[in-house]
Amino acid sequence: MLAGLGLSSRLTAARDQVSCDLGSEAAILQIASGIYYGLNPVGACIWALLQQPRTVREIRDTLLTE
């Protein structure tokens, strides 16, 4: 894990990015840099969860349940 990031850390998606759903995958555009990122199904699930503030524990538990 990243230094300072623990199970109780609360995360949310950056607001300077836009995304679109591509079936089970997703694409994200970082507006400032113009860089696109492609997410596989697991990454797309995490990205969807991050649209609302969530803890690392909540994200982990959701992924384990799925």
Sequence and secondary structure as in RCSB ss.txt:
>XXXX:A:sequence
MLAGLGLSSRLTAARDQVSCDLGSEAAILQIASGIYYGLNPVGACIWALLQQPRTVREIRDTLLTE
>XXXX:A:secstr
  TT  TT EE   TTEEEEEETTEEEEEETTTTEEEEE HHHHHHHHHTTS EEHHHHHHHHHH 
